[in-house]
Amino acid sequence: MSFRRFLIKRTAIAAVLTLVAVSVIFATLRLLPSDPFSGLVASGALTPEQVAELRAMYGLDEPIWVQYLKYIKNLFTFQFGVSLTQQRPVSAIIGPALMNTLVLLLPALITTAVISSIAGMYAGWNRGSWFEQAGIITTTFFRATPIFVTGILMLIIFSYGLGWLPAFGMRNPTASPKGYLQTYLSVDFLKHYLLPFTATVLFYSGDFLMLARNSVVERKGSEFLMLHRAKGLSEMEQLARAGRNSLLPLVTYFALRTGMLFQGVITLEVVFAWPGIGRALIQAILNQDYPTVQAAVFIMALAVIVMNLTADIAYAKLDPTVTAGDV
């Protein structure tokens, strides 16, 4: 199979998966026993006539299939509508929240990938050493511990116990930064940032370390390294060549993990009260804010699907045998 056909096939699969994901979101919300306005009548806040007007305003009185078609059209054109509870554009809610999530996750993932991969390659090259054993035990422990548990323990120790770092939020409540530099590069932000950043790095370090270690172990006895050894290359030069040949699984896994990070971000943002997309999703679910829930889940699902597609493409580019064997 040519790379072009491979790309078309994988893109088509990604498009179908996206459609299935957003359809499940729509069906799940519509199957709930009540809508966002039902409680307003019971509490006496609004009359049935006023609620009927609100339902008509948001199109909730239309047939399900009409709502679905409008929903699909709006999502894929990134027109998320207006929040039912905050009465402002959903994009104004989701946009800053997504930015805050990316600022938290991407630097943490890049740091984890670089440091843990290098450590894993060194551990694999020195099998049986104290460094390998310590690295495996430490990273396995943090990988086996749920990320919210690690976060809570860090809060107990460094915020409540020692009082070194703030416990919640992204900045001091009285701060009013202007522009991205003041928002994301101030000392106040970095103090709030350190704990969730560290919790993320610790949780995902085991994945990259073990993947890099296993890749180097597999290649250590390979013929091409024996040839380099016979040429008189030093241990570090041999390790560098083994590590270069281990990059394929690391690159593809990095793409996959970037998308999957959104699955774990919800609990992390709740623990640290981080104003990201995961926390915005939880608040929208509690308020039965359909437009915000739909937009947040759509963005998170799209990130997973797009990064899976990116991993497929990267793997196919780095290893031509993938497309040759794909039927």
C-alpha positions, 0 to 999 in steps of 0.5 A, spaced: 500 500 500 502 506 498 503 512 503 498 516 499 493 510 500 495 509 507 494 516 509 487 516 506 485 510 509 487 512 516 484 519 515 477 516 513 478 512 520 479 518 524 473 522 521 468 516 522 471 515 529 470 523 530 463 522 528 461 516 532 464 520 538 460 526 537 454 522 536 455 519 543 456 525 546 449 528 543 445 521 545 448 521 552 446 528 554 439 527 550 438 521 554 438 524 561 432 524 565 431 532 565 434 538 561 438 544 564 431 548 565 427 543 569 429 545 576 428 552 575 420 550 574 420 546 581 424 551 584 419 557 582 425 561 579 421 561 572 414 559 570 413 553 565 411 559 560 418 562 561 422 555 561 418 554 554 421 560 551 428 558 553 427 551 550 425 554 544 431 559 544 436 554 544 432 549 540 431 544 545 423 544 543 425 541 536 425 534 533 431 530 535 434 529 528 433 537 527 437 538 533 442 533 531 444 535 524 444 542 527 449 540 533 453 536 527 454 542 523 455 547 529 461 542 532 465 541 525 464 549 524 467 550 531 460 554 532 459 552 539 453 557 541 452 560 548 453 557 555 446 556 558 448 557 565 453 563 564 450 566 558 456 568 554 459 564 548 462 557 549 468 559 545 470 564 551 469 559 556 473 553 552 478 557 549 482 560 555 481 553 559 484 549 553 490 554 553 491 553 561 490 545 560 496 546 554 500 550 558 500 545 564 500 538 560 505 540 554 511 542 557 510 537 562 510 531 557 516 534 553 520 534 559 518 527 561 519 525 554 526 528 554 529 526 561 525 519 562 527 517 555 535 519 556 535 515 563 531 509 560 536 508 554 542 509 559 538 504 564 537 499 558 545 500 556 547 498 563 542 492 565 543 490 572 546 496 575 543 500 581 541 506 576 536 501 572 533 498 578 532 505 582 529 508 575 524 502 574 522 501 582 521 509 582 517 510 576 513 504 576 511 506 583 509 513 581 505 510 574 502 505 579 499 511 583 493 514 581 495 521 579 490 525 583 493 521 589 500 523 588 497 530 587 493 530 594 500 527 597 504 533 594 498 538 597 499 535 604 506 535 604 508 542 600 502 546 601 499 544 608 505 541 611 511 546 609 507 551 606 512 552 601 507 553 595 500 555 594 495 549 594 489 551 588 488 555 582 493 558 577 495 565 580 493 569 586 486 571 586 488 578 587 492 578 581 490 581 574 495 579 569 495 582 562 498 579 556 501 572 556 507 574 559 504 576 565 499 570 565 504 564 564 511 567 566 510 571 573 513 568 579 506 567 582 504 563 576 510 558 577 509 557 584 502 555 582 504 551 576 510 547 580 506 542 583 501 540 578 507 540 573 511 535 578 505 530 579 504 530 571 512 528 570 512 523 575 506 520 573 508 519 566 515 518 567 515 510 567 512 510 560 518 513 557 523 510 561 521 503 560 519 504 553 526 507 551 530 501 556 526 496 552 528 498 545 535 499 547 536 492 550 533 489 544 538 493 540 544 492 544 546 485 541 544 487 534 549 486 529 550 493 527 552 495 534 557 489 534 560 492 527 561 499 531 564 495 537 569 492 532 570 499 529 573 501 536 567 506 538 566 508 545 561 506 550 557 513 549 558 513 541 555 506 541 549 508 546 548 514 542 547 510 536 542 505 539 538 510 542 537 513 535 535 507 532 530 507 538 527 513 537 521 510 532 517 507 538 518 513 542 516 518 537 510 515 536 508 514 543 509 521 544 504 523 539 499 517 542 500 520 549 499 527 547 492 525 546 491 521 551 493 526 556 486 529 556 483 523 559 487 524 566 487 531 566 480 532 569 482 529 576 488 533 576 485 539 574 480 538 580 485 536 585 489 543 584 483 547 582 486 548 575 482 552 571 483 548 565 478 544 560 477 538 564 475 542 570 470 546 565 467 540 563 466 538 570 462 544 572 458 544 565 456 537 567 454 539 574 450 545 571 447 541 565 450 546 560 449 542 554 453 547 549 459 547 554 459 539 555 459 538 548 464 543 546 469 540 551 468 533 550 468 534 542 475 538 543 478 532 548 475 527 543 478 530 537 485 531 540 485 524 542 483 522 535 488 527 531 494 525 535 492 517 534 492 519 526 499 523 527 502 517 531 500 513 525 503 517 520 509 518 523 510 511 524 509 510 517 514 515 515 519 512 519 518 505 518 516 504 511 514 497 512 508 499 516 505 501 509 507 495 505 504 491 510 498 495 511 492 491 507 
